[in-house]
């Protein structure tokens, strides 16, 4: 039986503080991660791979970008394991320290002109640390909100940590846009690019101060107490590892989560990272114009995510997710046609509509994935499903898009690439059951079974 303290719903003020802690932390971590992606598209090819021709240099730069994604599944495994064993909060603090430290160190790196081939090696190593930290960040941040909150509005509240992605993109792109506007190309390439990375140190201090002020998830506390009681009843015999339990009881849920991530992840990095290459090389758009378009679109993206999350509370996670997947697949052809015009308004429209449709997938994702797994394996399950997909989806997306552009000198193969990802996501979401009425205190929820409705007494409204 849950204790009163453990099961009591949070006050509105406490819930808002928890949401703020998750949002600010994820914003900082995504700022760090996206800053690298933007820098990879704009300057890293010249600073760390100067012996290559421009397009090959960009490919090599995006390859180091993709390395960060390769480390994310490992981060998901490690952080998920300990997050399910000792709690969400401790691991979120650690992930923030790791990400911020690696980003700050990138700002201090010597370039190829100074240390030769050691420069890209050091850059790649720090990118691995970034990816490892981010692999553990996402699951903990969304679970901290999902497990604290209000069952009837879980989609809305859990979508707020998701806004950390566009907020981080907005912050990273905004800082880069400001610097490129104020500095000459020579000054930005020489020292200006370091400033956004060094700013991460200040942001991490703010994020830590806020994250340390929140409490551990009450759902996790209750599950941990029950686990300790079961362990005592078994004369000290330990529970199975969370990873083992996930693969045994939730393997189908993991596959659904991975499939659901395909269109969401691939479309996002094509729209926000690859577009900086395509618009400047194929459409004749200036670097500043492309950055400003992504900046405006990211602000709209931030605003629409909570709205999509609230809609998923009313009509379900699956319908909203499917709308986004189908929409982003259909939008890719007009997307590139608009970018090809070279007009700023058309570019803003292309990126903004793309991100609005992306938000229909990204907003309900936090609650959707959280509701698939039992409490004592939820961090592992949600993180593994999300981050293993990123290796096949977001990691190679800018690289594949750049290679397709180089081989075919056309945007059509790139659009078809996103359409194929959308088809995979539609199949995965159709294979899932609706989860919006699921009680997160359930011992063993499963996507393969019909979700039980949340009892009226448990469906508290904040």
GUBA-635760 format. One line per field, with one value per residue (C-alpha): residue number from 1; residue in three letters; x, y, z negated. Coordinates in nm, 4 decimals. Example, Ala and Ser with C-alpha at 12.3 -4.5 7.8 and 13.67 -1.06 7.14 Angstrom:
# GUBA-635760
i = 1 | 2 .
aa = ALA | SER .
c1 = 1.2300 | 1.3670 .
c2 = -0.4500 | -0.1060 .
c3 = -0.7800 | -0.7140 .
This chain:
# GUBA-635760
i = 1 | 2 | 3 | 4 | 5 | 6 | 7 | 8 | 9 | 10 | 11 | 12 | 13 | 14 | 15 | 16 | 17 | 18 | 19 | 20 | 21 | 22 | 23 | 24 | 25 | 26 | 27 | 28 | 29 | 30 | 31 | 32 | 33 | 34 | 35 | 36 | 37 | 38 | 39 | 40 | 41 | 42 | 43 | 44 | 45 | 46 | 47 | 48 | 49 | 50 | 51 | 52 | 53 | 54 | 55 | 56 | 57 | 58 | 59 | 60 | 61 | 62 | 63 | 64 | 65 | 66 | 67 | 68 | 69 | 70 | 71 | 72 | 73 | 74 | 75 | 76 | 77 | 78 | 79 | 80 | 81 | 82 | 83 | 84 | 85 | 86 | 87 | 88 | 89 | 90 | 91 | 92 | 93 | 94 | 95 | 96 | 97 | 98 | 99 | 100 | 101 | 102 | 103 | 104 | 105 | 106 | 107 | 108 | 109 | 110 | 111 | 112 | 113 | 114 | 115 | 116 | 117 | 118 | 119 | 120 | 121 | 122 | 123 | 124 | 125 | 126 | 127 | 128 | 129 | 130 | 131 | 132 | 133 | 134 | 135 | 136 | 137 | 138 | 139 | 140 | 141 | 142 | 143 | 144 | 145 | 146 | 147 | 148 | 149 | 150 | 151 | 152 | 153 | 154 | 155 | 156 | 157 | 158 | 159 | 160 | 161 | 162 | 163 | 164 | 165 | 166 | 167 | 168 | 169 | 170 | 171 | 172 | 173 | 174 | 175 | 176 | 177 | 178 | 179 | 180 | 181 | 182 | 183 | 184 | 185 | 186 | 187 | 188 | 189 | 190 | 191 | 192 | 193 | 194 | 195 | 196 | 197 | 198 | 199 | 200 | 201 | 202 | 203 | 204 | 205 | 206 | 207 | 208 | 209 | 210 | 211 | 212 | 213 | 214 | 215 | 216 | 217 | 218 | 219 | 220 | 221 | 222 | 223 | 224 | 225 | 226 | 227 | 228 | 229 | 230 | 231 | 232 | 233 | 234 | 235 | 236 | 237 | 238 | 239 | 240 | 241 | 242 | 243 | 244 | 245 | 246 | 247 | 248 | 249 | 250 | 251 | 252 | 253 | 254 | 255 | 256 | 257 | 258 | 259 | 260 | 261 | 262 | 263 | 264 | 265 | 266 | 267 | 268 | 269 | 270 | 271 | 272 | 273 | 274 | 275 | 276 | 277 | 278 | 279 | 280 | 281 | 282 | 283 | 284 | 285 | 286 | 287 | 288 | 289 | 290 | 291 | 292 | 293 | 294 | 295 | 296 | 297 | 298 | 299 | 300 | 301 | 302 | 303 | 304 | 305 | 306 | 307 | 308 | 309 | 310 | 311 | 312 | 313 | 314 | 315 | 316 | 317 | 318 | 319 | 320 | 321 | 322 | 323 | 324 | 325 | 326 | 327 | 328 | 329 | 330 | 331 | 332 | 333 | 334 | 335 | 336 | 337 | 338 | 339 | 340 | 341 | 342 | 343 | 344 | 345 | 346 | 347 | 348 | 349 | 350 | 351 | 352 | 353 | 354 | 355 | 356 | 357 | 358 | 359 | 360 | 361 | 362 | 363 | 364 | 365 | 366 | 367 | 368 | 369 | 370 | 371 | 372 | 373 | 374 | 375 | 376 | 377 | 378 | 379 | 380 | 381 | 382 | 383 | 384 | 385 | 386 | 387 | 388 | 389 | 390 | 391 | 392 | 393 | 394 | 395 | 396 | 397 | 398 | 399 | 400 | 401 | 402 | 403 | 404 | 405 | 406 | 407 | 408 | 409 | 410 | 411 | 412 | 413 | 414 | 415 | 416 | 417 | 418 | 419 | 420 | 421 | 422 | 423 | 424 | 425 | 426 | 427 | 428 | 429 | 430 | 431 | 432 | 433 | 434 | 435 | 436 | 437 | 438 | 439 | 440 | 441 | 442 | 443 | 444 | 445 | 446 | 447 | 448 | 449 | 450 | 451 | 452 | 453 | 454 | 455 | 456 | 457 | 458 | 459 | 460 | 461 | 462 .
aa = UNK | UNK | UNK | UNK | UNK | UNK | UNK | UNK | UNK | UNK | UNK | UNK | UNK | UNK | UNK | UNK | UNK | UNK | UNK | UNK | UNK | UNK | UNK | UNK | UNK | UNK | UNK | UNK | UNK | UNK | UNK | UNK | UNK | UNK | UNK | UNK | UNK | UNK | UNK | UNK | UNK | UNK | UNK | UNK | UNK | UNK | UNK | UNK | UNK | UNK | UNK | UNK | UNK | UNK | UNK | UNK | UNK | UNK | UNK | UNK | UNK | UNK | UNK | UNK | UNK | UNK | UNK | UNK | UNK | UNK | UNK | UNK | UNK | UNK | UNK | UNK | UNK | UNK | UNK | UNK | UNK | UNK | UNK | UNK | UNK | UNK | UNK | UNK | UNK | UNK | UNK | UNK | UNK | UNK | UNK | UNK | UNK | UNK | UNK | UNK | UNK | UNK | UNK | UNK | UNK | UNK | UNK | UNK | UNK | UNK | UNK | UNK | UNK | UNK | UNK | UNK | UNK | UNK | UNK | UNK | UNK | UNK | UNK | UNK | UNK | UNK | UNK | UNK | UNK | UNK | UNK | UNK | UNK | UNK | UNK | UNK | UNK | UNK | UNK | UNK | UNK | UNK | UNK | UNK | UNK | UNK | UNK | UNK | UNK | UNK | UNK | UNK | UNK | UNK | UNK | UNK | UNK | UNK | UNK | UNK | UNK | UNK | UNK | UNK | UNK | UNK | UNK | UNK | UNK | UNK | UNK | UNK | UNK | UNK | UNK | UNK | UNK | UNK | UNK | UNK | UNK | UNK | UNK | UNK | UNK | UNK | UNK | UNK | UNK | UNK | UNK | UNK | UNK | UNK | UNK | UNK | UNK | UNK | UNK | UNK | UNK | UNK | UNK | UNK | UNK | UNK | UNK | UNK | UNK | UNK | UNK | UNK | UNK | UNK | UNK | UNK | UNK | UNK | UNK | UNK | UNK | UNK | UNK | UNK | UNK | UNK | UNK | UNK | UNK | UNK | UNK | UNK | UNK | UNK | UNK | UNK | UNK | UNK | UNK | UNK | UNK | UNK | UNK | UNK | UNK | UNK | UNK | UNK | UNK | UNK | UNK | UNK | UNK | UNK | UNK | UNK | UNK | UNK | UNK | UNK | UNK | UNK | UNK | UNK | UNK | UNK | UNK | UNK | UNK | UNK | UNK | UNK | UNK | UNK | UNK | UNK | UNK | UNK | UNK | UNK | UNK | UNK | UNK | UNK | UNK | UNK | UNK | UNK | UNK | UNK | UNK | UNK | UNK | UNK | UNK | UNK | UNK | UNK | UNK | UNK | UNK | UNK | UNK | UNK | UNK | UNK | UNK | UNK | UNK | UNK | UNK | UNK | UNK | UNK | UNK | UNK | UNK | UNK | UNK | UNK | UNK | UNK | UNK | UNK | UNK | UNK | UNK | UNK | UNK | UNK | UNK | UNK | UNK | UNK | UNK | UNK | UNK | UNK | UNK | UNK | UNK | UNK | UNK | UNK | UNK | UNK | UNK | UNK | UNK | UNK | UNK | UNK | UNK | UNK | UNK | UNK | UNK | UNK | UNK | UNK | UNK | UNK | UNK | UNK | UNK | UNK | UNK | UNK | UNK | UNK | UNK | UNK | UNK | UNK | UNK | UNK | UNK | UNK | UNK | UNK | UNK | UNK | UNK | UNK | UNK | UNK | UNK | UNK | UNK | UNK | UNK | UNK | UNK | UNK | UNK | UNK | UNK | UNK | UNK | UNK | UNK | UNK | UNK | UNK | UNK | UNK | UNK | UNK | UNK | UNK | UNK | UNK | UNK | UNK | UNK | UNK | UNK | UNK | UNK | UNK | UNK | UNK | UNK | UNK | UNK | UNK | UNK | UNK | UNK | UNK | UNK | UNK | UNK | UNK | UNK | UNK | UNK | UNK | UNK | UNK | UNK | UNK | UNK | UNK | UNK | UNK | UNK | UNK | UNK | UNK | UNK | UNK | UNK | UNK | UNK | UNK | UNK | UNK | UNK | UNK | UNK | UNK .
c1 = 0.0000 | 0.1361 | 0.1999 | -0.0036 | 0.3049 | 0.4168 | 0.0799 | -0.0286 | -0.0533 | 0.1852 | 0.0543 | 0.0307 | 0.3349 | 0.5405 | 0.4398 | 0.5346 | 0.8747 | 0.9293 | 0.8319 | 1.0635 | 1.3524 | 1.3065 | 1.2544 | 1.5569 | 1.7806 | 1.6717 | 1.7032 | 2.0654 | 2.1476 | 1.9826 | 2.1520 | 2.4849 | 2.3910 | 2.2408 | 2.5189 | 2.7551 | 2.5246 | 2.5039 | 2.8784 | 2.9376 | 2.7399 | 2.8990 | 3.2617 | 3.3905 | 3.4565 | 3.7107 | 3.8577 | 3.8999 | 3.8991 | 4.0723 | 4.2491 | 3.9206 | 3.7187 | 3.4170 | 3.1505 | 3.3740 | 3.4722 | 3.1040 | 3.0477 | 3.3365 | 3.2030 | 2.8578 | 3.0249 | 3.1643 | 2.8130 | 2.6711 | 2.9222 | 2.7329 | 2.4244 | 2.6232 | 2.6983 | 2.3367 | 2.2252 | 2.5110 | 2.4046 | 2.0478 | 2.1590 | 2.3783 | 2.1559 | 1.8420 | 1.9855 | 2.0867 | 1.7832 | 1.5596 | 1.7740 | 1.8547 | 1.6236 | 1.5639 | 1.6958 | 2.0549 | 2.1089 | 1.9662 | 2.2176 | 2.5032 | 2.3914 | 2.3814 | 2.7343 | 2.8715 | 2.7044 | 2.7974 | 3.1561 | 3.2065 | 3.0556 | 3.2682 | 3.5770 | 3.4913 | 3.5121 | 3.8730 | 3.9836 | 4.2827 | 4.2038 | 4.3699 | 4.5981 | 4.7425 | 4.7656 | 4.6974 | 4.5091 | 4.4776 | 4.2133 | 3.9391 | 4.0220 | 3.9670 | 3.6525 | 3.5140 | 3.5919 | 3.4028 | 3.1158 | 3.0981 | 3.0657 | 2.7869 | 2.5978 | 2.6424 | 2.5009 | 2.2082 | 2.1221 | 2.0458 | 1.8940 | 1.5747 | 1.4238 | 1.4860 | 1.3528 | 1.0220 | 0.9712 | 1.0275 | 0.7331 | 0.5145 | 0.5470 | 0.4813 | 0.1799 | -0.1800 | -0.3106 | -0.5739 | -0.3252 | -0.0129 | 0.0302 | 0.0315 | 0.2678 | 0.5048 | 0.5294 | 0.7019 | 1.0399 | 1.0012 | 1.0023 | 1.3621 | 1.4603 | 1.3268 | 1.4285 | 1.7826 | 1.7742 | 1.6407 | 1.9121 | 2.1949 | 2.0796 | 2.0106 | 2.3576 | 2.5200 | 2.2991 | 2.3904 | 2.7611 | 2.7586 | 2.5742 | 2.8188 | 3.1449 | 3.3160 | 3.3559 | 3.7255 | 3.6637 | 3.3868 | 3.6060 | 3.9054 | 3.7569 | 3.3889 | 3.2634 | 3.4073 | 3.1825 | 2.8580 | 3.0403 | 3.1983 | 2.8597 | 2.7494 | 2.9451 | 2.7246 | 2.4058 | 2.4986 | 2.5356 | 2.1811 | 2.0443 | 2.2058 | 2.0703 | 1.7158 | 1.7433 | 1.8822 | 1.5744 | 1.3163 | 1.2087 | 1.2407 | 0.9403 | 0.6792 | 0.5853 | 0.9489 | 0.9763 | 0.6735 | 0.8000 | 1.1406 | 0.9808 | 0.7775 | 1.0905 | 1.2759 | 0.9846 | 0.9882 | 1.3638 | 1.3283 | 1.0564 | 1.2947 | 1.5675 | 1.7755 | 1.7552 | 1.8025 | 1.5579 | 1.6431 | 1.8358 | 1.5997 | 1.7450 | 1.6685 | 1.3133 | 1.2605 | 1.3798 | 1.1735 | 0.8459 | 0.8552 | 1.0468 | 0.7449 | 0.7063 | 1.0726 | 1.0243 | 0.7150 | 0.9069 | 1.1951 | 0.9626 | 0.7739 | 1.0992 | 1.1972 | 0.9978 | 1.0215 | 1.3991 | 1.4929 | 1.2612 | 1.3857 | 1.7520 | 1.6775 | 1.4679 | 1.7012 | 2.0572 | 2.0769 | 1.8819 | 2.1813 | 2.3848 | 2.1155 | 1.9977 | 2.3481 | 2.4911 | 2.1972 | 1.9489 | 2.2021 | 2.0770 | 2.3207 | 2.4302 | 2.2650 | 1.9331 | 1.9239 | 2.0001 | 1.7288 | 1.4704 | 1.5511 | 1.5401 | 1.1862 | 1.0609 | 1.2055 | 1.0107 | 0.6869 | 0.7877 | 0.8333 | 0.4848 | 0.2946 | 0.4398 | 0.2313 | -0.0781 | -0.0193 | 0.0433 | -0.2892 | -0.4668 | -0.3237 | -0.4940 | -0.8278 | -0.8117 | -0.5253 | -0.1533 | -0.1880 | -0.4113 | -0.1906 | 0.1261 | -0.0146 | -0.1168 | 0.2405 | 0.3961 | 0.1708 | 0.1936 | 0.5717 | 0.6037 | 0.3704 | 0.5325 | 0.8830 | 0.8211 | 0.6761 | 0.9393 | 1.2285 | 1.0354 | 0.9925 | 1.3579 | 1.4636 | 1.2982 | 1.5695 | 1.3188 | 1.3351 | 0.9574 | 0.9389 | 1.2273 | 1.0597 | 0.7307 | 0.9007 | 1.0844 | 0.7966 | 0.5323 | 0.7792 | 0.8448 | 0.4748 | 0.4087 | 0.7140 | 0.5701 | 0.2602 | 0.4905 | 0.7310 | 0.4730 | 0.2833 | 0.6015 | 0.7005 | 0.3723 | 0.3288 | 0.6664 | 0.6349 | 0.2990 | 0.4404 | 0.6607 | 0.6341 | 0.7868 | 1.0938 | 1.1947 | 1.0443 | 1.3682 | 1.5456 | 1.2589 | 1.1768 | 1.5444 | 1.6393 | 1.3439 | 1.4141 | 1.7924 | 1.8562 | 1.6310 | 1.8428 | 2.1388 | 1.9443 | 1.7400 | 1.8829 | 2.2482 | 2.2919 | 2.0118 | 2.2250 | 2.5000 | 2.2622 | 2.0901 | 2.4259 | 2.5429 | 2.2170 | 2.2545 | 2.6136 | 2.5216 | 2.1976 | 2.2180 | 1.8444 | 1.6213 | 1.3814 | 1.5809 | 1.6035 | 1.2267 | 1.1710 | 1.4084 | 1.1856 | 0.8714 | 1.0133 | 1.0767 | 0.7189 | 0.5838 | 0.7826 | 0.6493 | 0.2883 | 0.3238 | 0.4765 | 0.2112 | -0.0722 | 0.0749 | 0.0535 | -0.2476 | -0.3726 | -0.2114 | -0.3548 | -0.5746 | -0.2972 | -0.2078 | 0.1702 | 0.1506 | 0.0430 | 0.2811 | 0.3086 | 0.1506 | 0.1955 | 0.1329 | 0.0233 | -0.2748 | -0.5631 | -0.4909 | -0.6963 | -0.8749 | -0.7451 | -0.9823 | -1.1641 | -0.9990 | -0.6551 | -0.7204 | -0.6386 | -0.6551 | -0.3918 .
c2 = 0.0000 | 0.3428 | 0.5812 | 0.8990 | 1.1055 | 0.9054 | 0.9089 | 1.2659 | 1.4714 | 1.7641 | 2.1135 | 2.3323 | 2.5286 | 2.2121 | 2.0656 | 2.3869 | 2.3830 | 2.0220 | 2.1086 | 2.4095 | 2.1979 | 1.9427 | 2.2094 | 2.4197 | 2.1165 | 1.9739 | 2.3178 | 2.3410 | 1.9889 | 2.0357 | 2.3742 | 2.1977 | 1.9193 | 2.1397 | 2.3944 | 2.1247 | 2.0394 | 2.4003 | 2.4483 | 2.1251 | 2.2657 | 2.6117 | 2.6067 | 2.2693 | 2.1475 | 2.4297 | 2.4265 | 2.0524 | 1.9038 | 2.1719 | 1.9331 | 1.8090 | 1.9726 | 2.1675 | 1.8983 | 1.6172 | 1.8379 | 1.8856 | 1.5093 | 1.4475 | 1.7180 | 1.5580 | 1.2216 | 1.3505 | 1.4885 | 1.1383 | 0.9903 | 1.1625 | 0.9641 | 0.6399 | 0.7034 | 0.7740 | 0.4058 | 0.3383 | 0.6388 | 0.5102 | 0.1697 | 0.3070 | 0.5941 | 0.3837 | 0.1074 | 0.3381 | 0.5620 | 0.2605 | 0.1521 | 0.4734 | 0.7373 | 0.9847 | 1.3012 | 1.1898 | 1.0760 | 1.3973 | 1.6012 | 1.3817 | 1.4049 | 1.7840 | 1.7998 | 1.5685 | 1.7466 | 2.0948 | 1.9967 | 1.8439 | 2.1454 | 2.3894 | 2.1851 | 2.2028 | 2.5800 | 2.5422 | 2.2927 | 2.3651 | 2.3400 | 2.1421 | 2.4375 | 2.4123 | 2.0417 | 1.8685 | 1.5383 | 1.5402 | 1.8145 | 1.6013 | 1.3150 | 1.5405 | 1.6816 | 1.3333 | 1.2264 | 1.5198 | 1.4530 | 1.0984 | 1.2380 | 1.4681 | 1.1799 | 0.9561 | 1.2260 | 1.3083 | 0.9388 | 0.9402 | 1.2880 | 1.2517 | 0.9553 | 1.0961 | 1.4421 | 1.3254 | 1.0624 | 1.3114 | 1.5146 | 1.2209 | 1.0435 | 1.3561 | 1.4784 | 1.4689 | 1.1684 | 1.3598 | 1.6191 | 1.4023 | 1.4622 | 1.8385 | 1.8440 | 1.5809 | 1.7739 | 2.0655 | 1.8883 | 1.8196 | 2.1943 | 2.1853 | 2.0669 | 2.3712 | 2.5965 | 2.4614 | 2.4931 | 2.8477 | 2.9405 | 2.7783 | 2.9198 | 3.2590 | 3.2882 | 3.1763 | 3.4109 | 3.7050 | 3.6294 | 3.5866 | 3.9187 | 4.1033 | 3.9421 | 3.9122 | 3.5629 | 3.5769 | 3.6727 | 3.4149 | 3.1398 | 3.2438 | 3.2830 | 3.3806 | 3.0237 | 2.9422 | 3.1856 | 2.9807 | 2.6700 | 2.8541 | 3.0014 | 2.6478 | 2.6650 | 2.9483 | 2.7747 | 2.4517 | 2.6330 | 2.7707 | 2.4304 | 2.2514 | 2.5037 | 2.4404 | 2.0633 | 2.0135 | 2.1879 | 1.9283 | 1.6031 | 1.2510 | 1.1035 | 0.9785 | 0.6920 | 0.5787 | 0.6120 | 0.3909 | 0.1341 | 0.1300 | 0.0699 | -0.2180 | -0.3634 | -0.3504 | -0.5278 | -0.8019 | -0.8360 | -0.8803 | -1.1417 | -1.3304 | -1.3273 | -1.0641 | -1.2059 | -0.9150 | -0.8220 | -0.8844 | -0.6082 | -0.3487 | -0.4184 | -0.7917 | -0.7157 | -0.4734 | -0.7232 | -1.0001 | -0.8197 | -0.5121 | -0.6051 | -0.5225 | -0.1836 | -0.1090 | -0.1906 | 0.0305 | 0.3189 | 0.2742 | 0.2723 | 0.5741 | 0.7671 | 0.7179 | 0.9940 | 1.2241 | 1.2009 | 1.1975 | 1.4821 | 1.7014 | 1.6821 | 1.7244 | 2.0326 | 2.1973 | 2.0731 | 1.9651 | 2.2711 | 2.4881 | 2.2997 | 2.2726 | 2.6327 | 2.7770 | 2.5476 | 2.4610 | 2.7451 | 3.0280 | 3.1483 | 3.3218 | 3.1595 | 3.4380 | 3.3978 | 3.0213 | 3.0657 | 3.3295 | 3.1024 | 2.8177 | 3.0681 | 3.1847 | 2.8320 | 2.7057 | 2.9719 | 2.8505 | 2.4897 | 2.5714 | 2.7249 | 2.4438 | 2.1460 | 2.1974 | 2.2477 | 1.9140 | 1.7542 | 1.8890 | 1.7592 | 1.4125 | 1.4209 | 1.4748 | 1.2501 | 1.0122 | 0.9791 | 0.7728 | 1.0043 | 1.3064 | 1.1082 | 0.9680 | 1.3154 | 1.4341 | 1.1339 | 1.1516 | 1.5298 | 1.5519 | 1.2867 | 1.4779 | 1.8132 | 1.7218 | 1.7863 | 2.1370 | 2.1934 | 2.1685 | 2.3525 | 2.6490 | 2.6448 | 2.6349 | 2.9719 | 3.1342 | 3.3731 | 3.4353 | 3.4150 | 3.0866 | 2.9458 | 3.0449 | 2.8898 | 2.5657 | 2.5173 | 2.6380 | 2.4079 | 2.1199 | 2.1790 | 2.2229 | 1.8799 | 1.7394 | 1.8706 | 1.6541 | 1.3528 | 1.4957 | 1.6371 | 1.3162 | 1.1076 | 1.1739 | 1.0549 | 0.7814 | 0.6192 | 0.6653 | 0.4881 | 0.1819 | 0.0614 | -0.0426 | 0.1933 | -0.0114 | -0.0514 | 0.2687 | 0.4726 | 0.1848 | 0.1019 | 0.4548 | 0.5483 | 0.2335 | 0.2662 | 0.6331 | 0.6320 | 0.3104 | 0.4485 | 0.7641 | 0.5608 | 0.4596 | 0.7801 | 1.1138 | 1.0113 | 0.9493 | 1.1814 | 1.4883 | 1.2592 | 1.0620 | 1.3784 | 1.5406 | 1.2265 | 1.2061 | 1.5697 | 1.5089 | 1.1991 | 1.3168 | 1.6972 | 1.6901 | 1.7181 | 1.4450 | 1.1492 | 1.3342 | 1.3879 | 1.0189 | 0.9285 | 1.1176 | 0.9636 | 0.6142 | 0.7033 | 0.8314 | 0.4995 | 0.3089 | 0.5368 | 0.5003 | 0.1195 | 0.1288 | 0.3600 | 0.1603 | -0.1507 | 0.0172 | 0.0410 | 0.3723 | 0.4543 | 0.7889 | 0.6368 | 0.4252 | 0.4594 | 0.4952 | 0.3127 | -0.0054 | -0.2906 | -0.4270 | -0.2168 | -0.3424 | -0.1922 | -0.5338 | -0.5313 | -0.2880 | 0.0024 | 0.0072 | 0.3300 | 0.5445 | 0.5167 | 0.8411 | 0.8648 | 0.8491 | 1.0834 | 1.3922 | 1.7329 | 1.9879 .
c3 = 0.0000 | 0.0884 | -0.1916 | -0.2018 | -0.1538 | 0.1425 | 0.3175 | 0.2442 | 0.5615 | 0.5910 | 0.5382 | 0.8507 | 0.7333 | 0.6802 | 1.0145 | 1.1944 | 1.0198 | 1.1280 | 1.4851 | 1.4776 | 1.3488 | 1.6262 | 1.8923 | 1.7993 | 1.7717 | 2.1061 | 2.2671 | 2.1553 | 2.2663 | 2.6064 | 2.6418 | 2.5993 | 2.8403 | 3.1127 | 3.0851 | 3.2027 | 3.4938 | 3.6108 | 3.5720 | 3.7654 | 4.0556 | 4.0444 | 3.9255 | 3.8037 | 4.1580 | 4.2015 | 3.8509 | 3.7974 | 4.1517 | 4.3629 | 4.6011 | 4.7517 | 5.0256 | 4.8880 | 4.9316 | 4.8046 | 4.5119 | 4.4339 | 4.4519 | 4.2098 | 3.9814 | 3.9784 | 3.9147 | 3.5839 | 3.5248 | 3.5753 | 3.3292 | 3.0500 | 3.1424 | 3.1333 | 2.7658 | 2.6773 | 2.6498 | 2.4092 | 2.2053 | 2.2120 | 2.0801 | 1.8010 | 1.6905 | 1.7316 | 1.5120 | 1.2286 | 1.2742 | 1.2137 | 0.9193 | 0.7278 | 0.8714 | 1.1507 | 0.9846 | 0.9142 | 1.2717 | 1.4138 | 1.2154 | 1.3405 | 1.7049 | 1.6849 | 1.5425 | 1.8110 | 2.1010 | 1.9804 | 1.9080 | 2.2525 | 2.4273 | 2.2311 | 2.3203 | 2.6928 | 2.6604 | 2.5456 | 2.8119 | 3.0343 | 3.4055 | 3.6843 | 3.7595 | 3.4070 | 3.3228 | 3.6543 | 3.6546 | 3.2758 | 3.3098 | 3.4712 | 3.2314 | 2.9300 | 3.0865 | 3.1463 | 2.7889 | 2.6425 | 2.8797 | 2.7413 | 2.3882 | 2.5070 | 2.6640 | 2.3588 | 2.1311 | 2.3572 | 2.3860 | 2.0143 | 1.9941 | 2.1927 | 2.0100 | 1.6647 | 1.7480 | 1.8926 | 1.6220 | 1.3421 | 1.4742 | 1.5827 | 1.2475 | 1.0394 | 1.2241 | 1.2965 | 1.4903 | 1.6864 | 1.8113 | 1.8317 | 2.2043 | 2.1486 | 1.8505 | 1.9907 | 2.3170 | 2.1433 | 2.1088 | 2.4822 | 2.5433 | 2.4198 | 2.7695 | 2.9591 | 2.6708 | 2.6913 | 3.0694 | 3.0329 | 2.7860 | 2.9850 | 3.3180 | 3.1627 | 3.0142 | 3.3411 | 3.5427 | 3.3205 | 3.3417 | 3.7193 | 3.7481 | 3.5213 | 3.6312 | 3.9646 | 4.1117 | 4.0241 | 3.6599 | 3.6180 | 3.7682 | 3.5590 | 3.2100 | 3.2218 | 3.2581 | 2.9131 | 2.7248 | 2.7399 | 2.6162 | 2.3241 | 2.2266 | 2.1449 | 1.8190 | 1.6928 | 1.8047 | 1.6253 | 1.2917 | 1.3307 | 1.4320 | 1.1379 | 0.8893 | 1.0118 | 1.0495 | 0.7007 | 0.5573 | 0.6697 | 0.5054 | 0.6373 | 0.8190 | 0.5670 | 0.8001 | 0.8014 | 0.4211 | 0.3777 | 0.6284 | 0.4587 | 0.1187 | 0.2606 | 0.4218 | 0.0912 | -0.0766 | 0.1873 | 0.1505 | -0.2252 | -0.1704 | 0.0591 | -0.2074 | -0.0319 | 0.3201 | 0.5621 | 0.8363 | 1.1987 | 1.3745 | 1.5276 | 1.8737 | 1.8393 | 1.7296 | 2.0168 | 2.2782 | 2.1221 | 2.0601 | 2.2851 | 2.6000 | 2.8167 | 2.6489 | 2.7188 | 3.0877 | 3.1023 | 2.9434 | 3.1863 | 3.4858 | 3.3575 | 3.3381 | 3.7031 | 3.8714 | 3.5705 | 3.5404 | 3.9091 | 4.0087 | 3.7250 | 3.8207 | 4.1906 | 4.1164 | 3.8640 | 3.9288 | 4.2931 | 4.4030 | 4.3077 | 4.5681 | 4.8359 | 4.8172 | 4.8345 | 5.1028 | 5.3300 | 5.2818 | 5.2639 | 4.9252 | 4.6931 | 4.3688 | 4.1690 | 4.3522 | 4.2931 | 3.9233 | 3.8858 | 4.0507 | 3.8105 | 3.5232 | 3.6064 | 3.6709 | 3.3421 | 3.1522 | 3.3127 | 3.2446 | 2.8763 | 2.8600 | 3.0330 | 2.8438 | 2.5247 | 2.7420 | 2.9167 | 2.5754 | 2.4447 | 2.7545 | 2.6897 | 2.3477 | 2.5216 | 2.8276 | 2.7429 | 2.8074 | 3.1263 | 3.3345 | 3.2680 | 3.3364 | 3.6624 | 3.7777 | 3.7333 | 3.9092 | 4.2132 | 4.2245 | 4.2150 | 4.4862 | 4.7172 | 4.6387 | 4.7515 | 5.1217 | 5.0795 | 4.8096 | 5.0549 | 5.3265 | 5.0936 | 4.9900 | 5.3565 | 5.4193 | 5.2075 | 5.0481 | 4.6748 | 4.6284 | 4.8170 | 4.6131 | 4.2860 | 4.4000 | 4.5032 | 4.1745 | 3.9542 | 4.1016 | 4.0875 | 3.7178 | 3.6362 | 3.7868 | 3.6087 | 3.2814 | 3.3276 | 3.2897 | 3.0351 | 2.7906 | 2.7010 | 2.7175 | 2.3554 | 2.2054 | 2.4695 | 2.3968 | 2.0186 | 2.0195 | 2.1969 | 1.9100 | 1.5450 | 1.2885 | 1.1949 | 1.5592 | 1.7006 | 1.7174 | 1.8930 | 2.1280 | 2.2377 | 2.2761 | 2.4689 | 2.7059 | 2.7716 | 2.7891 | 2.9815 | 3.2526 | 3.2689 | 3.3985 | 3.7083 | 3.7350 | 3.6221 | 3.6218 | 3.9936 | 4.1136 | 4.1994 | 4.3295 | 4.5538 | 4.6739 | 4.7588 | 4.9412 | 5.1394 | 5.2383 | 5.3496 | 5.5536 | 5.7169 | 5.6976 | 5.6199 | 5.3148 | 5.4338 | 5.2899 | 4.9579 | 4.9499 | 5.0284 | 4.7447 | 4.4985 | 4.6513 | 4.5938 | 4.2285 | 4.1986 | 4.3285 | 4.0631 | 3.7902 | 3.9037 | 3.8952 | 3.5444 | 3.3980 | 3.5549 | 3.3878 | 3.0461 | 2.8168 | 2.6823 | 2.3460 | 2.2314 | 1.9559 | 1.8096 | 1.4416 | 1.4027 | 1.0702 | 1.2525 | 1.1811 | 1.5342 | 1.8107 | 2.1645 | 2.5054 | 2.6194 | 2.3862 | 2.3658 | 2.1325 | 1.8181 | 1.7455 | 1.4636 | 1.1685 | 1.0975 | 0.7568 | 0.9143 | 1.2053 | 1.0056 | 1.1591 | 1.0653 .
